[in-house]
Amino acid sequence: MTTPLLEMRNIRAGYGIIDVLHGVDLVLEPGSVLALLGPNGAGKSTTLAVASGQIQPSGGQLLIAGREVNGAKPDALARAGVCLVPEGRGVFPNLTVAENIRMMTFSGTSYGEVADKAYELFPRLGERRRQLAGTLSGGEQQMLAMARAMATDPALLMLDELSMGLAPIIVEELYSQVAKLAEGGLSILIVEQFAQTVLGVADRAAIMLHGRITRTGPPSEIAEELTAAYLGIDSGGH
Protein backbone atom coordinates (compact mmCIF):
# COMPACT_ATOMS: atom_id res chain seq x y z
CA MET A 1 0.00 0.00 0.00
CA THR A 2 1.37 3.42 -0.92
CA THR A 3 1.07 6.25 1.60
CA PRO A 4 -1.45 8.88 0.46
CA LEU A 5 0.14 12.22 -0.37
CA LEU A 6 -2.75 14.04 1.27
CA GLU A 7 -5.14 12.55 3.78
CA MET A 8 -7.91 14.10 5.85
CA ARG A 9 -9.38 12.05 8.66
CA ASN A 10 -12.64 13.27 10.17
CA ILE A 11 -11.65 16.92 9.65
CA ARG A 12 -13.82 19.56 11.25
CA ALA A 13 -13.06 23.21 10.52
CA GLY A 14 -14.65 26.57 9.91
CA TYR A 15 -14.57 30.24 10.73
CA GLY A 16 -14.75 31.34 14.36
CA ILE A 17 -17.25 29.14 16.14
CA ILE A 18 -19.11 28.15 12.98
CA ASP A 19 -18.04 24.80 11.55
CA VAL A 20 -18.17 24.46 7.77
CA LEU A 21 -16.61 21.00 7.54
CA HIS A 22 -18.30 18.27 9.56
CA GLY A 23 -15.97 15.27 9.58
CA VAL A 24 -14.36 15.25 6.13
CA ASP A 25 -12.47 12.13 5.01
CA LEU A 26 -10.39 12.54 1.88
CA VAL A 27 -7.49 10.60 0.35
CA LEU A 28 -5.26 11.67 -2.54
CA GLU A 29 -2.89 8.98 -3.76
CA PRO A 30 0.57 9.99 -5.07
CA GLY A 31 0.59 10.86 -8.76
CA SER A 32 -3.19 10.94 -9.08
CA VAL A 33 -5.84 13.58 -9.77
CA LEU A 34 -8.79 13.91 -7.39
CA ALA A 35 -11.75 16.12 -8.34
CA LEU A 36 -13.74 17.58 -5.44
CA LEU A 37 -17.18 18.58 -6.70
CA GLY A 38 -20.20 20.24 -5.20
CA PRO A 39 -22.38 23.35 -5.21
CA ASN A 40 -21.44 26.74 -3.82
CA GLY A 41 -21.24 26.70 -0.04
CA ALA A 42 -20.55 22.96 0.14
CA GLY A 43 -17.19 23.53 1.89
CA LYS A 44 -14.84 22.86 -1.03
CA SER A 45 -12.70 26.00 -0.67
CA THR A 46 -12.58 25.54 3.11
CA THR A 47 -11.20 22.03 2.48
CA LEU A 48 -8.39 23.55 0.38
CA ALA A 49 -7.76 26.21 3.04
CA VAL A 50 -7.28 23.45 5.63
CA ALA A 51 -5.03 21.41 3.33
CA SER A 52 -2.83 24.48 2.66
CA GLY A 53 -2.60 25.52 6.32
CA GLN A 54 -4.67 28.70 6.03
CA ILE A 55 -7.32 27.34 8.39
CA GLN A 56 -6.44 25.14 11.35
CA PRO A 57 -8.86 22.23 11.83
CA SER A 58 -10.84 22.18 15.06
CA GLY A 59 -10.87 18.39 14.97
CA GLY A 60 -9.53 15.41 13.05
CA GLN A 61 -6.16 14.83 11.40
CA LEU A 62 -4.47 16.40 8.38
CA LEU A 63 -1.64 14.27 6.99
CA ILE A 64 0.86 15.07 4.22
CA ALA A 65 2.80 12.03 2.98
CA GLY A 66 1.74 10.13 6.10
CA ARG A 67 2.87 12.79 8.57
CA GLU A 68 0.37 14.67 10.70
CA VAL A 69 0.68 18.40 10.03
CA ASN A 70 -2.15 19.82 12.16
CA GLY A 71 -1.10 23.31 13.21
CA ALA A 72 1.50 23.75 10.45
CA LYS A 73 1.63 27.25 8.97
CA PRO A 74 1.03 27.85 5.24
CA ASP A 75 4.70 28.68 4.55
CA ALA A 76 5.83 25.44 6.23
CA LEU A 77 3.40 23.43 4.11
CA ALA A 78 4.52 25.35 1.00
CA ARG A 79 8.13 24.34 1.75
CA ALA A 80 6.88 20.76 2.07
CA GLY A 81 5.57 21.03 -1.51
CA VAL A 82 1.93 21.99 -0.97
CA CYS A 83 0.83 24.64 -3.47
CA LEU A 84 -2.62 26.25 -3.83
CA VAL A 85 -3.79 28.25 -6.86
CA PRO A 86 -6.68 30.17 -5.29
CA GLU A 87 -9.96 31.08 -6.91
CA GLY A 88 -9.50 34.42 -8.67
CA ARG A 89 -6.05 33.65 -10.11
CA GLY A 90 -3.71 35.27 -7.55
CA VAL A 91 -1.37 37.14 -9.93
CA PHE A 92 0.18 40.61 -9.48
CA PRO A 93 -1.78 42.75 -11.98
CA ASN A 94 0.70 45.68 -12.02
CA LEU A 95 3.71 43.50 -12.85
CA THR A 96 4.53 42.05 -16.27
CA VAL A 97 4.23 38.34 -16.95
CA ALA A 98 8.04 38.00 -16.67
CA GLU A 99 8.08 39.92 -13.35
CA ASN A 100 5.30 37.71 -11.97
CA ILE A 101 7.39 34.68 -12.82
CA ARG A 102 10.56 36.25 -11.37
CA MET A 103 8.72 36.58 -8.03
CA MET A 104 8.82 32.78 -7.80
CA THR A 105 12.64 32.56 -7.68
CA PHE A 106 12.50 33.01 -3.88
CA SER A 107 12.58 29.23 -3.60
CA GLY A 108 16.19 29.30 -4.81
CA THR A 109 15.55 28.28 -8.41
CA SER A 110 17.18 30.48 -11.06
CA TYR A 111 14.99 32.85 -13.07
CA GLY A 112 16.05 31.19 -16.34
CA GLU A 113 14.94 27.79 -15.10
CA VAL A 114 11.62 29.09 -13.75
CA ALA A 115 10.88 31.07 -16.94
CA ASP A 116 11.80 28.17 -19.24
CA LYS A 117 9.42 25.89 -17.35
CA ALA A 118 6.61 28.48 -17.43
CA TYR A 119 6.90 29.21 -21.14
CA GLU A 120 7.20 25.55 -22.02
CA LEU A 121 4.02 24.81 -20.07
CA PHE A 122 2.17 27.81 -21.56
CA PRO A 123 3.85 29.13 -24.74
CA ARG A 124 1.30 31.97 -24.88
CA LEU A 125 2.87 33.44 -21.72
CA GLY A 126 6.20 33.59 -23.54
CA GLU A 127 4.57 35.70 -26.25
CA ARG A 128 3.08 37.97 -23.55
CA ARG A 129 6.10 38.15 -21.24
CA ARG A 130 6.35 41.97 -21.38
CA GLN A 131 2.62 42.53 -20.93
CA LEU A 132 1.15 43.64 -17.59
CA ALA A 133 -0.60 40.67 -15.98
CA GLY A 134 -3.69 42.78 -15.28
CA THR A 135 -4.23 43.29 -19.02
CA LEU A 136 -4.16 39.56 -19.84
CA SER A 137 -7.39 37.70 -20.56
CA GLY A 138 -8.90 35.68 -17.72
CA GLY A 139 -7.61 32.46 -19.27
CA GLU A 140 -4.08 33.85 -19.63
CA GLN A 141 -4.14 35.03 -16.01
CA GLN A 142 -5.12 31.52 -14.97
CA MET A 143 -2.22 30.13 -17.03
CA LEU A 144 0.13 32.58 -15.29
CA ALA A 145 -1.18 31.56 -11.85
CA MET A 146 -0.55 27.90 -12.73
CA ALA A 147 2.89 28.67 -14.16
CA ARG A 148 3.81 30.51 -10.95
CA ALA A 149 2.63 27.54 -8.91
CA MET A 150 4.66 25.08 -10.98
CA ALA A 151 7.79 27.22 -10.52
CA THR A 152 7.92 26.05 -6.90
CA ASP A 153 8.12 22.43 -8.12
CA PRO A 154 5.25 21.32 -5.88
CA ALA A 155 4.51 17.76 -4.75
CA LEU A 156 0.81 18.60 -4.37
CA LEU A 157 -0.97 21.12 -6.60
CA MET A 158 -4.41 22.32 -5.51
CA LEU A 159 -6.59 24.24 -7.99
CA ASP A 160 -9.67 26.13 -6.82
CA GLU A 161 -12.35 26.69 -9.49
CA LEU A 162 -9.91 26.69 -12.42
CA SER A 163 -12.71 27.23 -14.94
CA MET A 164 -14.44 30.11 -13.11
CA GLY A 165 -15.68 32.68 -15.63
CA LEU A 166 -13.73 31.25 -18.57
CA ALA A 167 -14.91 30.24 -22.03
CA PRO A 168 -15.22 26.45 -22.54
CA ILE A 169 -12.42 26.38 -25.15
CA ILE A 170 -10.00 28.02 -22.67
CA VAL A 171 -11.08 25.64 -19.91
CA GLU A 172 -10.34 22.73 -22.23
CA GLU A 173 -6.85 24.12 -22.93
CA LEU A 174 -6.13 24.56 -19.22
CA TYR A 175 -7.29 21.05 -18.43
CA SER A 176 -5.14 19.57 -21.19
CA GLN A 177 -2.16 21.10 -19.31
CA VAL A 178 -3.46 19.68 -16.02
CA ALA A 179 -3.58 16.25 -17.71
CA LYS A 180 0.05 16.68 -18.85
CA LEU A 181 1.16 17.62 -15.34
CA ALA A 182 -0.64 14.56 -14.00
CA GLU A 183 1.08 12.34 -16.58
CA GLY A 184 4.37 13.72 -15.26
CA GLY A 185 3.51 12.28 -11.84
CA LEU A 186 2.21 15.38 -10.04
CA SER A 187 -0.53 14.84 -7.44
CA ILE A 188 -3.42 17.23 -8.03
CA LEU A 189 -6.55 18.12 -6.05
CA ILE A 190 -9.04 20.12 -8.10
CA VAL A 191 -12.11 21.86 -6.74
CA GLU A 192 -14.80 22.61 -9.32
CA GLN A 193 -18.47 23.46 -9.26
CA PHE A 194 -19.11 22.43 -12.86
CA ALA A 195 -17.84 18.97 -13.33
CA GLN A 196 -17.75 17.79 -16.90
CA THR A 197 -14.27 18.97 -17.93
CA VAL A 198 -12.51 18.00 -14.73
CA LEU A 199 -13.94 14.47 -14.80
CA GLY A 200 -12.04 13.92 -18.06
CA VAL A 201 -8.67 14.26 -16.28
CA ALA A 202 -9.52 12.92 -12.80
CA ASP A 203 -8.59 9.45 -11.52
CA ARG A 204 -11.14 9.70 -8.72
CA ALA A 205 -13.91 12.14 -7.84
CA ALA A 206 -15.68 13.08 -4.63
CA ILE A 207 -18.97 14.89 -4.13
CA MET A 208 -19.22 17.32 -1.24
CA LEU A 209 -22.51 18.60 0.19
CA HIS A 210 -23.06 20.63 3.37
CA GLY A 211 -19.49 20.16 4.60
CA ARG A 212 -19.39 16.39 4.15
CA ILE A 213 -18.08 14.06 1.47
CA THR A 214 -21.18 12.15 0.42
CA ARG A 215 -19.66 9.95 -2.28
CA THR A 216 -16.22 9.04 -3.68
CA GLY A 217 -15.59 6.88 -6.71
CA PRO A 218 -14.36 6.59 -10.30
CA PRO A 219 -15.25 9.64 -12.44
CA SER A 220 -17.57 7.56 -14.67
CA GLU A 221 -19.71 6.55 -11.68
CA ILE A 222 -19.68 10.03 -10.15
CA ALA A 223 -20.68 11.57 -13.50
CA GLU A 224 -23.88 9.53 -13.42
CA GLU A 225 -24.73 11.03 -10.03
CA LEU A 226 -24.12 14.64 -11.01
CA THR A 227 -27.77 15.33 -11.53
CA ALA A 228 -29.69 18.56 -11.12
CA ALA A 229 -30.40 17.51 -7.54
CA TYR A 230 -26.68 17.69 -6.76
CA LEU A 231 -25.17 20.57 -8.65
CA GLY A 232 -28.02 22.52 -10.16
CA ILE A 233 -26.88 21.74 -13.70
CA ASP A 234 -28.79 19.83 -16.32
CA SER A 235 -27.64 16.43 -17.47
CA GLY A 236 -25.93 18.03 -20.48
CA GLY A 237 -23.45 19.60 -18.07
CA HIS A 238 -24.32 23.26 -18.68
C-alpha positions in Angstrom: 0.0 0.0 0.0 1.4 3.4 -0.9 1.1 6.2 1.6 -1.5 8.9 0.5 0.1 12.2 -0.4 -2.8 14.0 1.3 -5.1 12.5 3.8 -7.9 14.1 5.8 -9.4 12.1 8.7 -12.6 13.3 10.2 -11.6 16.9 9.7 -13.8 19.6 11.3 -13.1 23.2 10.5 -14.7 26.6 9.9 -14.6 30.2 10.7 -14.7 31.3 14.4 -17.2 29.1 16.1 -19.1 28.2 13.0 -18.0 24.8 11.6 -18.2 24.5 7.8 -16.6 21.0 7.5 -18.3 18.3 9.6 -16.0 15.3 9.6 -14.4 15.2 6.1 -12.5 12.1 5.0 -10.4 12.5 1.9 -7.5 10.6 0.3 -5.3 11.7 -2.5 -2.9 9.0 -3.8 0.6 10.0 -5.1 0.6 10.9 -8.8 -3.2 10.9 -9.1 -5.8 13.6 -9.8 -8.8 13.9 -7.4 -11.8 16.1 -8.3 -13.7 17.6 -5.4 -17.2 18.6 -6.7 -20.2 20.2 -5.2 -22.4 23.3 -5.2 -21.4 26.7 -3.8 -21.2 26.7 0.0 -20.6 23.0 0.1 -17.2 23.5 1.9 -14.8 22.9 -1.0 -12.7 26.0 -0.7 -12.6 25.5 3.1 -11.2 22.0 2.5 -8.4 23.5 0.4 -7.8 26.2 3.0 -7.3 23.4 5.6 -5.0 21.4 3.3 -2.8 24.5 2.7 -2.6 25.5 6.3 -4.7 28.7 6.0 -7.3 27.3 8.4 -6.4 25.1 11.3 -8.9 22.2 11.8 -10.8 22.2 15.1 -10.9 18.4 15.0 -9.5 15.4 13.1 -6.2 14.8 11.4 -4.5 16.4 8.4 -1.6 14.3 7.0 0.9 15.1 4.2 2.8 12.0 3.0 1.7 10.1 6.1 2.9 12.8 8.6 0.4 14.7 10.7 0.7 18.4 10.0 -2.2 19.8 12.2 -1.1 23.3 13.2 1.5 23.7 10.4 1.6 27.3 9.0 1.0 27.8 5.2 4.7 28.7 4.6 5.8 25.4 6.2 3.4 23.4 4.1 4.5 25.4 1.0 8.1 24.3 1.8 6.9 20.8 2.1 5.6 21.0 -1.5 1.9 22.0 -1.0 0.8 24.6 -3.5 -2.6 26.3 -3.8 -3.8 28.2 -6.9 -6.7 30.2 -5.3 -10.0 31.1 -6.9 -9.5 34.4 -8.7 -6.0 33.6 -10.1 -3.7 35.3 -7.5 -1.4 37.1 -9.9 0.2 40.6 -9.5 -1.8 42.8 -12.0 0.7 45.7 -12.0 3.7 43.5 -12.8 4.5 42.0 -16.3 4.2 38.3 -16.9 8.0 38.0 -16.7 8.1 39.9 -13.4 5.3 37.7 -12.0 7.4 34.7 -12.8 10.6 36.3 -11.4 8.7 36.6 -8.0 8.8 32.8 -7.8 12.6 32.6 -7.7 12.5 33.0 -3.9 12.6 29.2 -3.6 16.2 29.3 -4.8 15.5 28.3 -8.4 17.2 30.5 -11.1 15.0 32.9 -13.1 16.1 31.2 -16.3 14.9 27.8 -15.1 11.6 29.1 -13.7 10.9 31.1 -16.9 11.8 28.2 -19.2 9.4 25.9 -17.3 6.6 28.5 -17.4 6.9 29.2 -21.1 7.2 25.5 -22.0 4.0 24.8 -20.1 2.2 27.8 -21.6 3.8 29.1 -24.7 1.3 32.0 -24.9 2.9 33.4 -21.7 6.2 33.6 -23.5 4.6 35.7 -26.2 3.1 38.0 -23.6 6.1 38.2 -21.2 6.4 42.0 -21.4 2.6 42.5 -20.9 1.1 43.6 -17.6 -0.6 40.7 -16.0 -3.7 42.8 -15.3 -4.2 43.3 -19.0 -4.2 39.6 -19.8 -7.4 37.7 -20.6 -8.9 35.7 -17.7 -7.6 32.5 -19.3 -4.1 33.8 -19.6 -4.1 35.0 -16.0 -5.1 31.5 -15.0 -2.2 30.1 -17.0 0.1 32.6 -15.3 -1.2 31.6 -11.9 -0.6 27.9 -12.7 2.9 28.7 -14.2 3.8 30.5 -10.9 2.6 27.5 -8.9 4.7 25.1 -11.0 7.8 27.2 -10.5 7.9 26.0 -6.9 8.1 22.4 -8.1 5.2 21.3 -5.9 4.5 17.8 -4.8 0.8 18.6 -4.4 -1.0 21.1 -6.6 -4.4 22.3 -5.5 -6.6 24.2 -8.0 -9.7 26.1 -6.8 -12.4 26.7 -9.5 -9.9 26.7 -12.4 -12.7 27.2 -14.9 -14.4 30.1 -13.1 -15.7 32.7 -15.6 -13.7 31.3 -18.6 -14.9 30.2 -22.0 -15.2 26.4 -22.5 -12.4 26.4 -25.1 -10.0 28.0 -22.7 -11.1 25.6 -19.9 -10.3 22.7 -22.2 -6.9 24.1 -22.9 -6.1 24.6 -19.2 -7.3 21.1 -18.4 -5.1 19.6 -21.2 -2.2 21.1 -19.3 -3.5 19.7 -16.0 -3.6 16.2 -17.7 0.0 16.7 -18.9 1.2 17.6 -15.3 -0.6 14.6 -14.0 1.1 12.3 -16.6 4.4 13.7 -15.3 3.5 12.3 -11.8 2.2 15.4 -10.0 -0.5 14.8 -7.4 -3.4 17.2 -8.0 -6.5 18.1 -6.1 -9.0 20.1 -8.1 -12.1 21.9 -6.7 -14.8 22.6 -9.3 -18.5 23.5 -9.3 -19.1 22.4 -12.9 -17.8 19.0 -13.3 -17.7 17.8 -16.9 -14.3 19.0 -17.9 -12.5 18.0 -14.7 -13.9 14.5 -14.8 -12.0 13.9 -18.1 -8.7 14.3 -16.3 -9.5 12.9 -12.8 -8.6 9.4 -11.5 -11.1 9.7 -8.7 -13.9 12.1 -7.8 -15.7 13.1 -4.6 -19.0 14.9 -4.1 -19.2 17.3 -1.2 -22.5 18.6 0.2 -23.1 20.6 3.4 -19.5 20.2 4.6 -19.4 16.4 4.2 -18.1 14.1 1.5 -21.2 12.2 0.4 -19.7 9.9 -2.3 -16.2 9.0 -3.7 -15.6 6.9 -6.7 -14.4 6.6 -10.3 -15.3 9.6 -12.4 -17.6 7.6 -14.7 -19.7 6.6 -11.7 -19.7 10.0 -10.2 -20.7 11.6 -13.5 -23.9 9.5 -13.4 -24.7 11.0 -10.0 -24.1 14.6 -11.0 -27.8 15.3 -11.5 -29.7 18.6 -11.1 -30.4 17.5 -7.5 -26.7 17.7 -6.8 -25.2 20.6 -8.6 -28.0 22.5 -10.2 -26.9 21.7 -13.7 -28.8 19.8 -16.3 -27.6 16.4 -17.5 -25.9 18.0 -20.5 -23.5 19.6 -18.1 -24.3 23.3 -18.7 
